[in-house]
Amino acid sequence: MRKILLSIALLLNAIYIIACPVCERNQPRVLKSITHGAGPESRWDYVIVWVTVAIVLGTFFFSVKWLIRPGETSDRHIKRFILNDE
C-alpha cells in the first residue's frame, strides 16, 4: 500500500514539472513543454550544451570501457604488487 501511495504522489508531482503556458510560449520549438524560465539567449547556449553532452558521453563511455576491460598487462603494474600473495 505504501508503494502505491508513493507512486501516485510521484506521478501527481510530475504534473507540476511540465512547463506552464507562458514558459511554453517563450521556449524555442525544441524545448516546448519541457522547461520553465527563459529560453536560450543565443546559438552559443546550444553549442555549450552540446559540447558538455559530448564530454559527459565520452567520459561515461571510457569509464565503462575501462571498468569492464582495464587492460593492464604489465608485470610491473601496481596492482601486481598489491595482489601478490607471496
Short mmCIF file of the C-alpha atoms (twelve columns), coordinates in Angstrom:
data_MODEL
# 
_entry.id   MODEL 
# 
loop_
_atom_site.group_PDB 
_atom_site.id 
_atom_site.type_symbol 
_atom_site.label_atom_id 
_atom_site.label_alt_id 
_atom_site.label_comp_id 
_atom_site.label_asym_id 
_atom_site.label_seq_id 
_atom_site.Cartn_x 
_atom_site.Cartn_y 
_atom_site.Cartn_z 
_atom_site.pdbx_PDB_model_num 
ATOM 1  C CA . MET A 1  0.000  0.000   0.000   1 
ATOM 2  C CA . ARG A 2  2.855  2.341   0.855   1 
ATOM 3  C CA . LYS A 3  4.497  1.783   -2.544  1 
ATOM 4  C CA . ILE A 4  1.239  2.553   -4.323  1 
ATOM 5  C CA . LEU A 5  0.782  5.806   -2.425  1 
ATOM 6  C CA . LEU A 6  4.372  6.812   -3.138  1 
ATOM 7  C CA . SER A 7  3.913  6.043   -6.836  1 
ATOM 8  C CA . ILE A 8  0.738  8.098   -7.005  1 
ATOM 9  C CA . ALA A 9  2.419  11.003  -5.207  1 
ATOM 10 C CA . LEU A 10 5.357  10.938  -7.633  1 
ATOM 11 C CA . LEU A 11 3.080  10.783  -10.683 1 
ATOM 12 C CA . LEU A 12 0.943  13.664  -9.459  1 
ATOM 13 C CA . ASN A 13 4.084  15.639  -8.694  1 
ATOM 14 C CA . ALA A 14 5.261  15.168  -12.288 1 
ATOM 15 C CA . ILE A 15 2.377  17.340  -13.490 1 
ATOM 16 C CA . TYR A 16 3.995  20.377  -11.871 1 
ATOM 17 C CA . ILE A 17 7.250  19.761  -13.710 1 
ATOM 18 C CA . ILE A 18 5.678  20.341  -17.138 1 
ATOM 19 C CA . ALA A 19 6.133  23.912  -18.345 1 
ATOM 20 C CA . CYS A 20 3.388  26.443  -17.760 1 
ATOM 21 C CA . PRO A 21 1.669  28.087  -20.786 1 
ATOM 22 C CA . VAL A 22 3.723  31.289  -20.531 1 
ATOM 23 C CA . CYS A 23 7.035  29.430  -20.413 1 
ATOM 24 C CA . GLU A 24 5.868  27.107  -23.185 1 
ATOM 25 C CA . ARG A 25 5.125  30.088  -25.422 1 
ATOM 26 C CA . ASN A 26 8.546  31.653  -24.782 1 
ATOM 27 C CA . GLN A 27 10.605 28.498  -25.355 1 
ATOM 28 C CA . PRO A 28 12.003 27.523  -28.763 1 
ATOM 29 C CA . ARG A 29 10.379 24.607  -30.599 1 
ATOM 30 C CA . VAL A 30 12.925 22.076  -29.305 1 
ATOM 31 C CA . LEU A 31 12.266 22.879  -25.636 1 
ATOM 32 C CA . LYS A 32 8.491  23.456  -25.668 1 
ATOM 33 C CA . SER A 33 6.648  21.772  -22.774 1 
ATOM 34 C CA . ILE A 34 9.931  20.673  -21.206 1 
ATOM 35 C CA . THR A 35 11.458 23.570  -19.271 1 
ATOM 36 C CA . HIS A 36 10.432 26.602  -17.272 1 
ATOM 37 C CA . GLY A 37 12.053 30.005  -17.442 1 
ATOM 38 C CA . ALA A 38 13.803 31.924  -20.159 1 
ATOM 39 C CA . GLY A 39 14.959 30.051  -23.202 1 
ATOM 40 C CA . PRO A 40 18.424 30.086  -24.709 1 
ATOM 41 C CA . GLU A 41 19.618 33.609  -25.408 1 
ATOM 42 C CA . SER A 42 21.833 32.790  -28.386 1 
ATOM 43 C CA . ARG A 43 23.198 29.973  -30.536 1 
ATOM 44 C CA . TRP A 44 26.205 29.771  -28.193 1 
ATOM 45 C CA . ASP A 45 23.944 28.348  -25.487 1 
ATOM 46 C CA . TYR A 46 23.236 25.343  -27.721 1 
ATOM 47 C CA . VAL A 47 26.934 24.952  -28.537 1 
ATOM 48 C CA . ILE A 48 27.856 24.958  -24.845 1 
ATOM 49 C CA . VAL A 49 25.196 22.359  -24.024 1 
ATOM 50 C CA . TRP A 50 26.173 20.023  -26.886 1 
ATOM 51 C CA . VAL A 51 29.893 20.255  -26.068 1 
ATOM 52 C CA . THR A 52 29.056 19.405  -22.469 1 
ATOM 53 C CA . VAL A 53 26.904 16.457  -23.586 1 
ATOM 54 C CA . ALA A 54 29.779 15.171  -25.759 1 
ATOM 55 C CA . ILE A 55 32.236 15.412  -22.848 1 
ATOM 56 C CA . VAL A 56 29.867 13.599  -20.480 1 
ATOM 57 C CA . LEU A 57 29.120 10.828  -23.001 1 
ATOM 58 C CA . GLY A 58 32.838 10.376  -23.749 1 
ATOM 59 C CA . THR A 59 33.660 10.201  -20.059 1 
ATOM 60 C CA . PHE A 60 30.873 7.684   -19.476 1 
ATOM 61 C CA . PHE A 61 31.988 5.538   -22.425 1 
ATOM 62 C CA . PHE A 62 35.620 5.345   -21.302 1 
ATOM 63 C CA . SER A 63 34.651 4.803   -17.648 1 
ATOM 64 C CA . VAL A 64 32.542 1.779   -18.559 1 
ATOM 65 C CA . LYS A 65 35.097 0.516   -21.085 1 
ATOM 66 C CA . TRP A 66 37.987 0.624   -18.626 1 
ATOM 67 C CA . LEU A 67 35.854 -0.764  -15.822 1 
ATOM 68 C CA . ILE A 68 34.974 -3.816  -17.913 1 
ATOM 69 C CA . ARG A 69 38.393 -4.323  -19.546 1 
ATOM 70 C CA . PRO A 70 41.130 -2.444  -17.672 1 
ATOM 71 C CA . GLY A 71 43.904 -3.677  -19.981 1 
ATOM 72 C CA . GLU A 72 46.799 -3.633  -17.527 1 
ATOM 73 C CA . THR A 73 49.053 -6.441  -18.739 1 
ATOM 74 C CA . SER A 74 52.426 -5.318  -17.410 1 
ATOM 75 C CA . ASP A 75 54.058 -7.377  -14.676 1 
ATOM 76 C CA . ARG A 76 55.323 -4.095  -13.175 1 
ATOM 77 C CA . HIS A 77 51.810 -2.624  -12.781 1 
ATOM 78 C CA . ILE A 78 50.981 -1.506  -9.235  1 
ATOM 79 C CA . LYS A 79 48.086 -3.936  -8.932  1 
ATOM 80 C CA . ARG A 80 50.602 -6.803  -9.199  1 
ATOM 81 C CA . PHE A 81 52.365 -5.524  -6.060  1 
ATOM 82 C CA . ILE A 82 49.107 -5.228  -4.134  1 
ATOM 83 C CA . LEU A 83 47.584 -8.530  -5.282  1 
ATOM 84 C CA . ASN A 84 50.771 -10.523 -4.889  1 
ATOM 85 C CA . ASP A 85 50.100 -13.399 -2.464  1 
ATOM 86 C CA . GLU A 86 53.751 -14.278 -1.847  1 
# 
